Amino acid sequence: GAVVSQHPSRVICKSGTSVKIECRSLDFQATTMFWYRQFPKQSLMLMATSNEGSKATYEQGVEKDKFLINHASLTLSTLTVTSAHPEDSSFYICSARTRGNTEAFFGQGTRLTVV
Amino acid sequence: GQQLNQSPQSMFIQEGEDVSMNCTSSSIFNTWLWYKQEPGEGPVLLIALYKAGELTSNGRLTAQFGITRKDSFLNISASIPSDVGIYFCAGRILTGGGNKLTFGTGTQLKVEL
């Protein structure tokens, strides 16, 4: 099956710094990528949808200036958490799909801890 | 954002038992998906349902798309220890919702040997 890889799998950063998470589709062209956040023992909440070459569409309540999403190529999307604070600590998961009626494949997730 | 109500929230069952869980919504969905998530990993798709009333199997797993289009069910037969994990349903509304998925609250399955 299709492979979506996230990097890093875990990251610890200091409060006030920024951290970038990468999401790559390894064996297909991802025309659309989705970014989710999952707090402990909770469900996945969609943060934003990005289509290659265009600006991301953010869900209500998600600050676009804080969570910068770039989808510059058909195989890579990045999520940058700017000026991170402890409350941003969470499990961030991306998914990617190609054109057509196919389901998206999920990455393995990135555990962000802000100290 | 909207979430789907999933029940039960958690289950602790004996190996070999059958498991049932369901997902309900106040909205109509065009697609129902069932995922399994293990600790520290992303969700993995188990079964996809695209038509009301559809019943689909994947090995020991069987899922159904409710005829009202507001619910779905997942059954696991003869559970084994590796079935442990969190199961999420997800629904998609095609009109106006693009390809966005709404996830359920999850059912945590624990299997006792």
Interface residues (C-beta under 8 A of the other chain):
Chain A: V4 Q6 S9 T32 F34 Q42 S43 L44 M45 L46 T49 E59 Q60 G61 I93 S95 R97 E103 A104 F105 F106 G107 Q108 G109 R111
Chain B: G1 Q3 L33 Y35 G40 E41 G42 P43 V44 L45 A48 F88 G98 N99 K100 L101 T102 F103 G104 T105 G106
